[in-house]
Amino acid sequence: MRRSMERVGSSYDNALAESFWQGLKREALQGALATVRQARLEIFQWLTYYNARRRHSSLGYLSPVEFEQQHRAEHRLTLAA
């Protein structure tokens, strides 16, 4: 494996990270935040949403919770068969 070091901010080098930061900025940080505490709260709430309920294209447009439930159900069926 070789690390790619293209120009700064190249979405081709780190598409997942670029997509994550773009989503955070677009979905959580649109307006001006009055305090650092407010910014932290907004980011924490968005991360909670992102990691549990937001649908992800890489998961077949399921939320992480739905994907995990589906995976567990399929795994149980495999073990029982």
PDB file of N, CA, C and O in Angstrom:
ATOM      1  N   MET A   1       0.845  -1.161   0.000  1.00  0.00           N
ATOM      2  CA  MET A   1       0.000   0.000   0.000  1.00  0.00           C
ATOM      3  C   MET A   1       0.900   1.236   0.000  1.00  0.00           C
ATOM      4  O   MET A   1       1.905   1.294   0.707  1.00  0.00           O
ATOM      5  N   ARG A   2       0.515   2.209  -0.802  1.00  0.00           N
ATOM      6  CA  ARG A   2       1.287   3.439  -0.902  1.00  0.00           C
ATOM      7  C   ARG A   2       0.390   4.636  -0.653  1.00  0.00           C
ATOM      8  O   ARG A   2      -0.700   4.725  -1.218  1.00  0.00           O
ATOM      9  N   ARG A   3       0.829   5.534   0.167  1.00  0.00           N
ATOM     10  CA  ARG A   3       0.057   6.723   0.479  1.00  0.00           C
ATOM     11  C   ARG A   3       0.180   7.749  -0.645  1.00  0.00           C
ATOM     12  O   ARG A   3       1.270   7.988  -1.165  1.00  0.00           O
ATOM     13  N   SER A   4      -0.939   8.344  -1.008  1.00  0.00           N
ATOM     14  CA  SER A   4      -0.931   9.356  -2.058  1.00  0.00           C
ATOM     15  C   SER A   4      -0.817  10.734  -1.434  1.00  0.00           C
ATOM     16  O   SER A   4      -1.506  11.031  -0.458  1.00  0.00           O
ATOM     17  N   MET A   5       0.031  11.563  -1.975  1.00  0.00           N
ATOM     18  CA  MET A   5       0.217  12.912  -1.452  1.00  0.00           C
ATOM     19  C   MET A   5       0.104  13.923  -2.590  1.00  0.00           C
ATOM     20  O   MET A   5       1.096  14.539  -2.980  1.00  0.00           O
ATOM     21  N   GLU A   6      -1.088  14.089  -3.114  1.00  0.00           N
ATOM     22  CA  GLU A   6      -1.323  15.076  -4.157  1.00  0.00           C
ATOM     23  C   GLU A   6      -1.430  16.453  -3.522  1.00  0.00           C
ATOM     24  O   GLU A   6      -0.996  16.659  -2.388  1.00  0.00           O
ATOM     25  N   ARG A   7      -1.997  17.372  -4.241  1.00  0.00           N
ATOM     26  CA  ARG A   7      -2.131  18.737  -3.734  1.00  0.00           C
ATOM     27  C   ARG A   7      -3.110  18.787  -2.556  1.00  0.00           C
ATOM     28  O   ARG A   7      -3.962  17.910  -2.414  1.00  0.00           O
ATOM     29  N   VAL A   8      -2.984  19.789  -1.737  1.00  0.00           N
ATOM     30  CA  VAL A   8      -3.817  19.970  -0.557  1.00  0.00           C
ATOM     31  C   VAL A   8      -5.282  20.100  -0.965  1.00  0.00           C
ATOM     32  O   VAL A   8      -5.611  20.830  -1.900  1.00  0.00           O
ATOM     33  N   GLY A   9      -6.153  19.389  -0.261  1.00  0.00           N
ATOM     34  CA  GLY A   9      -7.583  19.485  -0.513  1.00  0.00           C
ATOM     35  C   GLY A   9      -8.071  18.715  -1.726  1.00  0.00           C
ATOM     36  O   GLY A   9      -9.208  18.904  -2.160  1.00  0.00           O
ATOM     37  N   SER A  10      -7.242  17.861  -2.275  1.00  0.00           N
ATOM     38  CA  SER A  10      -7.653  17.088  -3.443  1.00  0.00           C
ATOM     39  C   SER A  10      -8.650  16.016  -3.023  1.00  0.00           C
ATOM     40  O   SER A  10      -8.311  15.114  -2.256  1.00  0.00           O
ATOM     41  N   SER A  11      -9.866  16.113  -3.518  1.00  0.00           N
ATOM     42  CA  SER A  11     -10.898  15.158  -3.136  1.00  0.00           C
ATOM     43  C   SER A  11     -10.605  13.770  -3.677  1.00  0.00           C
ATOM     44  O   SER A  11     -11.152  12.788  -3.174  1.00  0.00           O
ATOM     45  N   TYR A  12      -9.753  13.665  -4.692  1.00  0.00           N
ATOM     46  CA  TYR A  12      -9.422  12.354  -5.242  1.00  0.00           C
ATOM     47  C   TYR A  12      -8.525  11.572  -4.296  1.00  0.00           C
ATOM     48  O   TYR A  12      -8.576  10.342  -4.279  1.00  0.00           O
ATOM     49  N   ASP A  13      -7.715  12.251  -3.518  1.00  0.00           N
ATOM     50  CA  ASP A  13      -6.822  11.569  -2.580  1.00  0.00           C
ATOM     51  C   ASP A  13      -7.566  11.007  -1.378  1.00  0.00           C
ATOM     52  O   ASP A  13      -7.254   9.912  -0.911  1.00  0.00           O
ATOM     53  N   ASN A  14      -8.529  11.735  -0.883  1.00  0.00           N
ATOM     54  CA  ASN A  14      -9.195  11.312   0.342  1.00  0.00           C
ATOM     55  C   ASN A  14     -10.684  11.624   0.236  1.00  0.00           C
ATOM     56  O   ASN A  14     -11.204  12.455   0.980  1.00  0.00           O
ATOM     57  N   ALA A  15     -11.352  10.968  -0.671  1.00  0.00           N
ATOM     58  CA  ALA A  15     -12.744  11.281  -0.975  1.00  0.00           C
ATOM     59  C   ALA A  15     -13.661  11.096   0.228  1.00  0.00           C
ATOM     60  O   ALA A  15     -14.560  11.910   0.439  1.00  0.00           O
ATOM     61  N   LEU A  16     -13.458  10.057   1.016  1.00  0.00           N
ATOM     62  CA  LEU A  16     -14.338   9.830   2.171  1.00  0.00           C
ATOM     63  C   LEU A  16     -14.200  10.937   3.213  1.00  0.00           C
ATOM     64  O   LEU A  16     -15.198  11.432   3.735  1.00  0.00           O
ATOM     65  N   ALA A  17     -12.978  11.316   3.508  1.00  0.00           N
ATOM     66  CA  ALA A  17     -12.766  12.379   4.490  1.00  0.00           C
ATOM     67  C   ALA A  17     -13.309  13.708   3.972  1.00  0.00           C
ATOM     68  O   ALA A  17     -13.935  14.462   4.718  1.00  0.00           O
ATOM     69  N   GLU A  18     -13.071  13.990   2.703  1.00  0.00           N
ATOM     70  CA  GLU A  18     -13.581  15.230   2.119  1.00  0.00           C
ATOM     71  C   GLU A  18     -15.106  15.252   2.162  1.00  0.00           C
ATOM     72  O   GLU A  18     -15.702  16.289   2.453  1.00  0.00           O
ATOM     73  N   SER A  19     -15.738  14.123   1.875  1.00  0.00           N
ATOM     74  CA  SER A  19     -17.191  14.028   1.915  1.00  0.00           C
ATOM     75  C   SER A  19     -17.719  14.237   3.327  1.00  0.00           C
ATOM     76  O   SER A  19     -18.729  14.912   3.526  1.00  0.00           O
ATOM     77  N   PHE A  20     -17.034  13.656   4.306  1.00  0.00           N
ATOM     78  CA  PHE A  20     -17.424  13.819   5.707  1.00  0.00           C
ATOM     79  C   PHE A  20     -17.394  15.287   6.123  1.00  0.00           C
ATOM     80  O   PHE A  20     -18.368  15.802   6.673  1.00  0.00           O
ATOM     81  N   TRP A  21     -16.272  15.956   5.859  1.00  0.00           N
ATOM     82  CA  TRP A  21     -16.139  17.362   6.263  1.00  0.00           C
ATOM     83  C   TRP A  21     -17.125  18.250   5.510  1.00  0.00           C
ATOM     84  O   TRP A  21     -17.672  19.194   6.080  1.00  0.00           O
ATOM     85  N   GLN A  22     -17.351  17.955   4.241  1.00  0.00           N
ATOM     86  CA  GLN A  22     -18.316  18.724   3.454  1.00  0.00           C
ATOM     87  C   GLN A  22     -19.711  18.564   4.051  1.00  0.00           C
ATOM     88  O   GLN A  22     -20.452  19.540   4.168  1.00  0.00           O
ATOM     89  N   GLY A  23     -20.071  17.338   4.429  1.00  0.00           N
ATOM     90  CA  GLY A  23     -21.381  17.090   5.044  1.00  0.00           C
ATOM     91  C   GLY A  23     -21.528  17.807   6.365  1.00  0.00           C
ATOM     92  O   GLY A  23     -22.575  18.394   6.639  1.00  0.00           O
ATOM     93  N   LEU A  24     -20.497  17.768   7.187  1.00  0.00           N
ATOM     94  CA  LEU A  24     -20.532  18.471   8.478  1.00  0.00           C
ATOM     95  C   LEU A  24     -20.745  19.965   8.271  1.00  0.00           C
ATOM     96  O   LEU A  24     -21.585  20.572   8.935  1.00  0.00           O
ATOM     97  N   LYS A  25     -20.000  20.547   7.368  1.00  0.00           N
ATOM     98  CA  LYS A  25     -20.129  21.983   7.112  1.00  0.00           C
ATOM     99  C   LYS A  25     -21.500  22.334   6.556  1.00  0.00           C
ATOM    100  O   LYS A  25     -22.102  23.323   6.975  1.00  0.00           O
ATOM    101  N   ARG A  26     -22.002  21.536   5.615  1.00  0.00           N
ATOM    102  CA  ARG A  26     -23.277  21.828   4.972  1.00  0.00           C
ATOM    103  C   ARG A  26     -24.468  21.579   5.908  1.00  0.00           C
ATOM    104  O   ARG A  26     -25.413  22.369   5.936  1.00  0.00           O
ATOM    105  N   GLU A  27     -24.421  20.486   6.670  1.00  0.00           N
ATOM    106  CA  GLU A  27     -25.576  20.088   7.461  1.00  0.00           C
ATOM    107  C   GLU A  27     -25.601  20.658   8.877  1.00  0.00           C
ATOM    108  O   GLU A  27     -26.680  20.832   9.443  1.00  0.00           O
ATOM    109  N   ALA A  28     -24.455  20.949   9.457  1.00  0.00           N
ATOM    110  CA  ALA A  28     -24.437  21.360  10.865  1.00  0.00           C
ATOM    111  C   ALA A  28     -23.915  22.767  11.100  1.00  0.00           C
ATOM    112  O   ALA A  28     -24.293  23.405  12.083  1.00  0.00           O
ATOM    113  N   LEU A  29     -23.071  23.257  10.239  1.00  0.00           N
ATOM    114  CA  LEU A  29     -22.389  24.523  10.532  1.00  0.00           C
ATOM    115  C   LEU A  29     -22.715  25.611   9.524  1.00  0.00           C
ATOM    116  O   LEU A  29     -21.830  26.362   9.114  1.00  0.00           O
ATOM    117  N   GLN A  30     -23.969  25.703   9.123  1.00  0.00           N
ATOM    118  CA  GLN A  30     -24.343  26.709   8.120  1.00  0.00           C
ATOM    119  C   GLN A  30     -24.392  28.117   8.689  1.00  0.00           C
ATOM    120  O   GLN A  30     -23.899  29.054   8.062  1.00  0.00           O
ATOM    121  N   GLY A  31     -24.969  28.275   9.849  1.00  0.00           N
ATOM    122  CA  GLY A  31     -25.118  29.605  10.427  1.00  0.00           C
ATOM    123  C   GLY A  31     -23.951  29.956  11.325  1.00  0.00           C
ATOM    124  O   GLY A  31     -23.102  29.116  11.624  1.00  0.00           O
ATOM    125  N   ALA A  32     -23.920  31.196  11.747  1.00  0.00           N
ATOM    126  CA  ALA A  32     -22.890  31.641  12.667  1.00  0.00           C
ATOM    127  C   ALA A  32     -23.184  31.082  14.052  1.00  0.00           C
ATOM    128  O   ALA A  32     -24.331  31.075  14.499  1.00  0.00           O
ATOM    129  N   LEU A  33     -22.154  30.621  14.717  1.00  0.00           N
ATOM    130  CA  LEU A  33     -22.293  30.077  16.063  1.00  0.00           C
ATOM    131  C   LEU A  33     -21.741  31.098  17.052  1.00  0.00           C
ATOM    132  O   LEU A  33     -20.633  31.605  16.874  1.00  0.00           O
ATOM    133  N   ALA A  34     -22.508  31.396  18.085  1.00  0.00           N
ATOM    134  CA  ALA A  34     -22.166  32.480  19.007  1.00  0.00           C
ATOM    135  C   ALA A  34     -20.989  32.132  19.910  1.00  0.00           C
ATOM    136  O   ALA A  34     -20.165  32.993  20.216  1.00  0.00           O
ATOM    137  N   THR A  35     -20.908  30.878  20.338  1.00  0.00           N
ATOM    138  CA  THR A  35     -19.863  30.499  21.296  1.00  0.00           C
ATOM    139  C   THR A  35     -19.214  29.180  20.887  1.00  0.00           C
ATOM    140  O   THR A  35     -19.748  28.429  20.069  1.00  0.00           O
ATOM    141  N   VAL A  36     -18.068  28.923  21.468  1.00  0.00           N
ATOM    142  CA  VAL A  36     -17.386  27.648  21.250  1.00  0.00           C
ATOM    143  C   VAL A  36     -18.250  26.519  21.793  1.00  0.00           C
ATOM    144  O   VAL A  36     -18.329  25.448  21.191  1.00  0.00           O
ATOM    145  N   ARG A  37     -18.897  26.755  22.927  1.00  0.00           N
ATOM    146  CA  ARG A  37     -19.770  25.730  23.512  1.00  0.00           C
ATOM    147  C   ARG A  37     -20.910  25.368  22.552  1.00  0.00           C
ATOM    148  O   ARG A  37     -21.236  24.192  22.391  1.00  0.00           O
ATOM    149  N   GLN A  38     -21.504  26.359  21.927  1.00  0.00           N
ATOM    150  CA  GLN A  38     -22.575  26.114  20.964  1.00  0.00           C
ATOM    151  C   GLN A  38     -22.043  25.323  19.760  1.00  0.00           C
ATOM    152  O   GLN A  38     -22.714  24.413  19.273  1.00  0.00           O
ATOM    153  N   ALA A  39     -20.855  25.663  19.288  1.00  0.00           N
ATOM    154  CA  ALA A  39     -20.252  24.946  18.167  1.00  0.00           C
ATOM    155  C   ALA A  39     -20.004  23.483  18.536  1.00  0.00           C
ATOM    156  O   ALA A  39     -20.296  22.583  17.750  1.00  0.00           O
ATOM    157  N   ARG A  40     -19.470  23.252  19.723  1.00  0.00           N
ATOM    158  CA  ARG A  40     -19.228  21.877  20.174  1.00  0.00           C
ATOM    159  C   ARG A  40     -20.521  21.087  20.265  1.00  0.00           C
ATOM    160  O   ARG A  40     -20.569  19.923  19.869  1.00  0.00           O
ATOM    161  N   LEU A  41     -21.566  21.712  20.784  1.00  0.00           N
ATOM    162  CA  LEU A  41     -22.858  21.044  20.914  1.00  0.00           C
ATOM    163  C   LEU A  41     -23.418  20.692  19.539  1.00  0.00           C
ATOM    164  O   LEU A  41     -23.908  19.581  19.340  1.00  0.00           O
ATOM    165  N   GLU A  42     -23.351  21.626  18.588  1.00  0.00           N
ATOM    166  CA  GLU A  42     -23.840  21.375  17.227  1.00  0.00           C
ATOM    167  C   GLU A  42     -23.080  20.212  16.582  1.00  0.00           C
ATOM    168  O   GLU A  42     -23.682  19.333  15.964  1.00  0.00           O
ATOM    169  N   ILE A  43     -21.760  20.217  16.731  1.00  0.00           N
ATOM    170  CA  ILE A  43     -20.941  19.158  16.137  1.00  0.00           C
ATOM    171  C   ILE A  43     -21.239  17.818  16.805  1.00  0.00           C
ATOM    172  O   ILE A  43     -21.361  16.805  16.117  1.00  0.00           O
ATOM    173  N   PHE A  44     -21.359  17.795  18.134  1.00  0.00           N
ATOM    174  CA  PHE A  44     -21.672  16.559  18.847  1.00  0.00           C
ATOM    175  C   PHE A  44     -23.015  15.993  18.403  1.00  0.00           C
ATOM    176  O   PHE A  44     -23.140  14.792  18.163  1.00  0.00           O
ATOM    177  N   GLN A  45     -24.016  16.856  18.294  1.00  0.00           N
ATOM    178  CA  GLN A  45     -25.342  16.395  17.864  1.00  0.00           C
ATOM    179  C   GLN A  45     -25.298  15.850  16.443  1.00  0.00           C
ATOM    180  O   GLN A  45     -25.926  14.834  16.146  1.00  0.00           O
ATOM    181  N   TRP A  46     -24.563  16.519  15.567  1.00  0.00           N
ATOM    182  CA  TRP A  46     -24.467  16.053  14.190  1.00  0.00           C
ATOM    183  C   TRP A  46     -23.728  14.716  14.114  1.00  0.00           C
ATOM    184  O   TRP A  46     -24.134  13.824  13.370  1.00  0.00           O
ATOM    185  N   LEU A  47     -22.645  14.575  14.880  1.00  0.00           N
ATOM    186  CA  LEU A  47     -21.904  13.313  14.881  1.00  0.00           C
ATOM    187  C   LEU A  47     -22.765  12.164  15.393  1.00  0.00           C
ATOM    188  O   LEU A  47     -22.689  11.054  14.868  1.00  0.00           O
ATOM    189  N   THR A  48     -23.578  12.417  16.406  1.00  0.00           N
ATOM    190  CA  THR A  48     -24.489  11.408  16.923  1.00  0.00           C
ATOM    191  C   THR A  48     -25.469  10.989  15.835  1.00  0.00           C
ATOM    192  O   THR A  48     -25.718   9.799  15.644  1.00  0.00           O
ATOM    193  N   TYR A  49     -26.018  11.954  15.131  1.00  0.00           N
ATOM    194  CA  TYR A  49     -26.926  11.689  14.013  1.00  0.00           C
ATOM    195  C   TYR A  49     -26.192  10.932  12.897  1.00  0.00           C
ATOM    196  O   TYR A  49     -26.700   9.936  12.382  1.00  0.00           O
ATOM    197  N   TYR A  50     -25.010  11.403  12.532  1.00  0.00           N
ATOM    198  CA  TYR A  50     -24.237  10.822  11.429  1.00  0.00           C
ATOM    199  C   TYR A  50     -23.888   9.359  11.711  1.00  0.00           C
ATOM    200  O   TYR A  50     -23.973   8.512  10.823  1.00  0.00           O
ATOM    201  N   ASN A  51     -23.496   9.074  12.948  1.00  0.00           N
ATOM    202  CA  ASN A  51     -23.046   7.724  13.297  1.00  0.00           C
ATOM    203  C   ASN A  51     -24.169   6.753  13.596  1.00  0.00           C
ATOM    204  O   ASN A  51     -23.921   5.552  13.702  1.00  0.00           O
ATOM    205  N   ALA A  52     -25.395   7.230  13.735  1.00  0.00           N
ATOM    206  CA  ALA A  52     -26.483   6.325  14.089  1.00  0.00           C
ATOM    207  C   ALA A  52     -27.634   6.339  13.089  1.00  0.00           C
ATOM    208  O   ALA A  52     -28.127   5.278  12.706  1.00  0.00           O
ATOM    209  N   ARG A  53     -28.066   7.516  12.663  1.00  0.00           N
ATOM    210  CA  ARG A  53     -29.318   7.586  11.914  1.00  0.00           C
ATOM    211  C   ARG A  53     -29.190   8.056  10.466  1.00  0.00           C
ATOM    212  O   ARG A  53     -30.095   7.804   9.669  1.00  0.00           O
ATOM    213  N   ARG A  54     -28.119   8.716  10.105  1.00  0.00           N
ATOM    214  CA  ARG A  54     -27.987   9.253   8.744  1.00  0.00           C
ATOM    215  C   ARG A  54     -27.767   8.113   7.758  1.00  0.00           C
ATOM    216  O   ARG A  54     -26.948   7.227   8.001  1.00  0.00           O
ATOM    217  N   ARG A  55     -28.498   8.135   6.647  1.00  0.00           N
ATOM    218  CA  ARG A  55     -28.351   7.103   5.622  1.00  0.00           C
ATOM    219  C   ARG A  55     -27.053   7.337   4.852  1.00  0.00           C
ATOM    220  O   ARG A  55     -26.712   8.469   4.509  1.00  0.00           O
ATOM    221  N   HIS A  56     -26.338   6.245   4.588  1.00  0.00           N
ATOM    222  CA  HIS A  56     -25.057   6.327   3.901  1.00  0.00           C
ATOM    223  C   HIS A  56     -25.119   5.544   2.596  1.00  0.00           C
ATOM    224  O   HIS A  56     -25.598   4.411   2.568  1.00  0.00           O
ATOM    225  N   SER A  57     -24.642   6.137   1.536  1.00  0.00           N
ATOM    226  CA  SER A  57     -24.659   5.448   0.239  1.00  0.00           C
ATOM    227  C   SER A  57     -23.789   4.199   0.268  1.00  0.00           C
ATOM    228  O   SER A  57     -24.098   3.214  -0.402  1.00  0.00           O
ATOM    229  N   SER A  58     -22.706   4.232   1.036  1.00  0.00           N
ATOM    230  CA  SER A  58     -21.818   3.066   1.112  1.00  0.00           C
ATOM    231  C   SER A  58     -22.459   1.893   1.851  1.00  0.00           C
ATOM    232  O   SER A  58     -21.952   0.772   1.788  1.00  0.00           O
ATOM    233  N   LEU A  59     -23.570   2.140   2.551  1.00  0.00           N
ATOM    234  CA  LEU A  59     -24.288   1.081   3.261  1.00  0.00           C
ATOM    235  C   LEU A  59     -25.597   0.733   2.565  1.00  0.00           C
ATOM    236  O   LEU A  59     -26.506   0.185   3.188  1.00  0.00           O
ATOM    237  N   GLY A  60     -25.695   1.047   1.286  1.00  0.00           N
ATOM    238  CA  GLY A  60     -26.913   0.761   0.550  1.00  0.00           C
ATOM    239  C   GLY A  60     -28.054   1.677   0.970  1.00  0.00           C
ATOM    240  O   GLY A  60     -29.215   1.268   0.968  1.00  0.00           O
ATOM    241  N   TYR A  61     -27.732   2.896   1.325  1.00  0.00           N
ATOM    242  CA  TYR A  61     -28.688   3.914   1.771  1.00  0.00           C
ATOM    243  C   TYR A  61     -29.465   3.475   3.014  1.00  0.00           C
ATOM    244  O   TYR A  61     -30.646   3.785   3.171  1.00  0.00           O
ATOM    245  N   LEU A  62     -28.771   2.745   3.889  1.00  0.00           N
ATOM    246  CA  LEU A  62     -29.311   2.421   5.208  1.00  0.00           C
ATOM    247  C   LEU A  62     -28.564   3.252   6.233  1.00  0.00           C
ATOM    248  O   LEU A  62     -27.437   3.684   5.993  1.00  0.00           O
ATOM    249  N   SER A  63     -29.195   3.474   7.377  1.00  0.00           N
ATOM    250  CA  SER A  63     -28.479   4.119   8.471  1.00  0.00           C
ATOM    251  C   SER A  63     -27.547   3.079   9.079  1.00  0.00           C
ATOM    252  O   SER A  63     -27.778   1.883   8.900  1.00  0.00           O
ATOM    253  N   PRO A  64     -26.507   3.492   9.788  1.00  0.00           N
ATOM    254  CA  PRO A  64     -25.628   2.506  10.427  1.00  0.00           C
ATOM    255  C   PRO A  64     -26.380   1.559  11.364  1.00  0.00           C
ATOM    256  O   PRO A  64     -26.053   0.374  11.434  1.00  0.00           O
ATOM    257  N   VAL A  65     -27.369   2.063  12.074  1.00  0.00           N
ATOM    258  CA  VAL A  65     -28.145   1.212  12.973  1.00  0.00           C
ATOM    259  C   VAL A  65     -28.926   0.168  12.174  1.00  0.00           C
ATOM    260  O   VAL A  65     -28.934  -1.010  12.533  1.00  0.00           O
ATOM    261  N   GLU A  66     -29.579   0.594  11.094  1.00  0.00           N
ATOM    262  CA  GLU A  66     -30.330  -0.335  10.244  1.00  0.00           C
ATOM    263  C   GLU A  66     -29.404  -1.366   9.607  1.00  0.00           C
ATOM    264  O   GLU A  66     -29.740  -2.548   9.535  1.00  0.00           O
ATOM    265  N   PHE A  67     -28.248  -0.921   9.149  1.00  0.00           N
ATOM    266  CA  PHE A  67     -27.285  -1.825   8.523  1.00  0.00           C
ATOM    267  C   PHE A  67     -26.817  -2.879   9.516  1.00  0.00           C
ATOM    268  O   PHE A  67     -26.731  -4.059   9.177  1.00  0.00           O
ATOM    269  N   GLU A  68     -26.518  -2.461  10.732  1.00  0.00           N
ATOM    270  CA  GLU A  68     -26.065  -3.405  11.751  1.00  0.00           C
ATOM    271  C   GLU A  68     -27.160  -4.403  12.106  1.00  0.00           C
ATOM    272  O   GLU A  68     -26.886  -5.594  12.257  1.00  0.00           O
ATOM    273  N   GLN A  69     -28.403  -3.930  12.241  1.00  0.00           N
ATOM    274  CA  GLN A  69     -29.516  -4.832  12.535  1.00  0.00           C
ATOM    275  C   GLN A  69     -29.700  -5.851  11.416  1.00  0.00           C
ATOM    276  O   GLN A  69     -29.913  -7.034  11.680  1.00  0.00           O
ATOM    277  N   GLN A  70     -29.617  -5.397  10.171  1.00  0.00           N
ATOM    278  CA  GLN A  70     -29.759  -6.288   9.025  1.00  0.00           C
ATOM    279  C   GLN A  70     -28.624  -7.314   9.004  1.00  0.00           C
ATOM    280  O   GLN A  70     -28.849  -8.497   8.751  1.00  0.00           O
ATOM    281  N   HIS A  71     -27.415  -6.850   9.269  1.00  0.00           N
ATOM    282  CA  HIS A  71     -26.249  -7.740   9.278  1.00  0.00           C
ATOM    283  C   HIS A  71     -26.405  -8.815  10.353  1.00  0.00           C
ATOM    284  O   HIS A  71     -26.141  -9.992  10.106  1.00  0.00           O
ATOM    285  N   ARG A  72     -26.832  -8.404  11.541  1.00  0.00           N
ATOM    286  CA  ARG A  72     -27.018  -9.373  12.628  1.00  0.00           C
ATOM    287  C   ARG A  72     -28.098 -10.386  12.288  1.00  0.00           C
ATOM    288  O   ARG A  72     -27.942 -11.572  12.580  1.00  0.00           O
ATOM    289  N   ALA A  73     -29.190  -9.942  11.678  1.00  0.00           N
ATOM    290  CA  ALA A  73     -30.270 -10.857  11.302  1.00  0.00           C
ATOM    291  C   ALA A  73     -29.779 -11.869  10.270  1.00  0.00           C
ATOM    292  O   ALA A  73     -30.094 -13.055  10.369  1.00  0.00           O
ATOM    293  N   GLU A  74     -29.014 -11.413   9.285  1.00  0.00           N
ATOM    294  CA  GLU A  74     -28.484 -12.312   8.265  1.00  0.00           C
ATOM    295  C   GLU A  74     -27.484 -13.295   8.875  1.00  0.00           C
ATOM    296  O   GLU A  74     -27.445 -14.466   8.497  1.00  0.00           O
ATOM    297  N   HIS A  75     -26.685 -12.815   9.810  1.00  0.00           N
ATOM    298  CA  HIS A  75     -25.677 -13.664  10.450  1.00  0.00           C
ATOM    299  C   HIS A  75     -26.357 -14.747  11.293  1.00  0.00           C
ATOM    300  O   HIS A  75     -25.916 -15.896  11.293  1.00  0.00           O
ATOM    301  N   ARG A  76     -27.417 -14.392  12.004  1.00  0.00           N
ATOM    302  CA  ARG A  76     -28.156 -15.374  12.793  1.00  0.00           C
ATOM    303  C   ARG A  76     -28.748 -16.449  11.898  1.00  0.00           C
ATOM    304  O   ARG A  76     -28.707 -17.632  12.235  1.00  0.00           O
ATOM    305  N   LEU A  77     -29.300 -16.044  10.753  1.00  0.00           N
ATOM    306  CA  LEU A  77     -29.886 -17.009   9.832  1.00  0.00           C
ATOM    307  C   LEU A  77     -28.819 -17.951   9.282  1.00  0.00           C
ATOM    308  O   LEU A  77     -29.079 -19.140   9.097  1.00  0.00           O
ATOM    309  N   THR A  78     -27.645 -17.439   9.025  1.00  0.00           N
ATOM    310  CA  THR A  78     -26.550 -18.268   8.515  1.00  0.00           C
ATOM    311  C   THR A  78     -26.144 -19.301   9.552  1.00  0.00           C
ATOM    312  O   THR A  78     -25.914 -20.462   9.212  1.00  0.00           O
ATOM    313  N   LEU A  79     -26.054 -18.895  10.817  1.00  0.00           N
ATOM    314  CA  LEU A  79     -25.671 -19.815  11.872  1.00  0.00           C
ATOM    315  C   LEU A  79     -26.725 -20.883  12.097  1.00  0.00           C
ATOM    316  O   LEU A  79     -26.396 -22.030  12.399  1.00  0.00           O
ATOM    317  N   ALA A  80     -27.982 -20.517  11.952  1.00  0.00           N
ATOM    318  CA  ALA A  80     -29.075 -21.475  12.176  1.00  0.00           C
ATOM    319  C   ALA A  80     -29.197 -22.468  11.035  1.00  0.00           C
ATOM    320  O   ALA A  80     -29.690 -23.577  11.238  1.00  0.00           O
ATOM    321  N   ALA A  81     -28.768 -22.105   9.863  1.00  0.00           N
ATOM    322  CA  ALA A  81     -28.942 -22.964   8.691  1.00  0.00           C
ATOM    323  C   ALA A  81     -27.957 -24.071   8.615  1.00  0.00           C
ATOM    324  O   ALA A  81     -27.994 -24.867   7.676  1.00  0.00           O
TER     325      ALA A  81
END
